Amino acid sequence: MHDDTRVANQEHIMGTASQKDIVKMYAEYVSGPKANFFKDLGLAFVQGDRHGIYIKAQEGLRKNQPPLEMIDCRTSGGVFNLGHKHPAIIKALQDGIAAGLDIGDHHAISEQRALLAKKLAGLMPPGITKTMFCVGGGEAIDLAIKLARGITGRKKVISAVGAYHGVTGFGLAAGDAKFKEPFAWNLPDFVQVPFGDVDAMRKIIDEQSACVILETIPATAGILIAPRGYFQQVRELCDAKAVVMIADEVQTGLSRTGHLWGIHGGIYEDEKVIPDIMVLAKGMTAGYYPMATCSYKPFIEKVFEKDPFLHISTTGGAELGCYVCSKMLDIISTAEFQDHVKKVGKILGDGLKAFKDKYASIITDMRGRGLMWGVEFINEKYGLGYTLKMIENGIFADYCGNRENTIKLMPPLVVTEQEIGVILDRLGKALAALPLPK
Ligand SMILES: Cc1ncc(COP(=O)(O)O)c(C=O)c1O
């Protein structure tokens, strides 16, 4: 009954209809507003074949045009850290299935979850040794905030203005007004302070505060780099008031900065701050299996002493996903891999700096770490305008959702020096196509 091992041809799965018809079907059955958004911009392409750092549209944008082939500098915010179709990850998926792994029963003791949590404990900043598993980043953020409230018995949650922590309950409440106001989601006890402003944090943090939650490089807010000492001072403020410190490393973790974690050497090499809870998601299985984690110091486990089933996730920490995640960690956690990210990241950063100098009348700033860069323009029009020019020139990237004058560049971490050269060349061509202010 279950022995049909025939594999479908690619054309039976991708390209089943014309690009135009897929866009129409998407508008009718998935999202009309989203399809219209892309149509209005002239960008209604359907993602097709992808390989390494490249992602192809199924057809050209206009009649008789060849399919767009772009370098993926979005990587869905770090999902495709290893590019597309990484052979070791595909093999891990196939091996896991062949060995009989599936999601597993979430209530039962799991070998794969135990093995992965042990591996993570060895990689986390010292003292963070426990991990719970979730499906997506928002769920893991919700869990982190729940744990902070549970262990402190307090309600107040402090986050950064313009932050993005997902669209789930607590994650949404800790994020920017743009995403929560349409849903009347201004939960009480959630307050925001400007990122990087330690005085603002000092004024707001108190004995009613359960946690401070911060992205270590806020991405949606515009790839912001905290001033030196900021995270250490926030750590001290949290300690003084017995407040839980949560690091959202959903985009900055997993060697994106050239260091395993942004907060632990990735922003300033000599600043190694240890949060109480660290949240990971996106790149956990290199783009193949939904997986997120909430890792924490053991004192937090007290929350579950009376009832270990207080927080559960049926598909979070699927055994198959855990196995794949473990292979991903083996690849990204070596010193050699991180040195590579530092080296190519510097070439990209230097190239962007040269653009900033050359186009000083439209580029006001560039900032970032490793392979995570933001380029800020004089206004939002340039954020959108440059996005369109990048795509036309074969760079798949876009602007930051809560700071639309800033575009973000997050290529796969496996990008080569030569490929960085191609990226810079295409970015340069896209810049040259922009109108300059009179
Ligand atoms: C920094 C950060 N935290 C949390 C999330 C939420 O993750 P997910 O979309 O997997 O729920 C995101 C998603 O973009 C993110 O960028």
The ligand as an SDF file (V2000), in Angstrom:
LIG
                    3D

 16 16  0  0  0  0  0  0  0  0999 V2000
   13.4050   39.4040   14.5190 C   0  0  0  0  0  0  0  0  0  0  0  0
   12.1950   38.5400   14.3000 C   0  0  0  0  0  0  0  0  0  0  0  0
   11.5960   37.9580   15.3420 N   0  0  0  0  0  0  0  0  0  0  0  0
   10.5210   37.1560   15.1790 C   0  0  0  0  0  0  0  0  0  0  0  0
    9.9970   36.9200   13.9300 C   0  0  0  0  0  0  0  0  0  0  0  0
    8.7880   36.0360   13.7730 C   0  0  0  0  0  0  0  0  0  0  0  0
    9.1300   34.8590   13.1360 O   0  0  0  0  0  0  0  0  0  0  0  0
    8.0290   34.0180   12.3000 P   0  0  0  0  0  0  0  0  0  0  0  0
    7.7230   34.7840   11.0600 O   0  0  0  0  0  0  0  0  0  0  0  0
    8.7180   32.7090   12.0470 O   0  0  0  0  0  0  0  0  0  0  0  0
    6.8470   33.8800   13.2130 O   0  0  0  0  0  0  0  0  0  0  0  0
   10.5890   37.5140   12.8200 C   0  0  0  0  0  0  0  0  0  0  0  0
   10.0440   37.2820   11.4630 C   0  0  0  0  0  0  0  0  0  0  0  0
   10.3290   37.9530   10.5130 O   0  0  0  0  0  0  0  0  0  0  0  0
   11.7190   38.3410   12.9980 C   0  0  0  0  0  0  0  0  0  0  0  0
   12.3210   38.9350   11.9690 O   0  0  0  0  0  0  0  0  0  0  0  0
  1  2  1  0
  2  3  1  0
  2 15  2  0
  3  4  2  0
  4  5  1  0
  5  6  1  0
  5 12  2  0
  6  7  1  0
  7  8  1  0
  8  9  2  0
  8 10  1  0
  8 11  1  0
 12 13  1  0
 12 15  1  0
 13 14  2  0
 15 16  1  0
M  END
$$$$
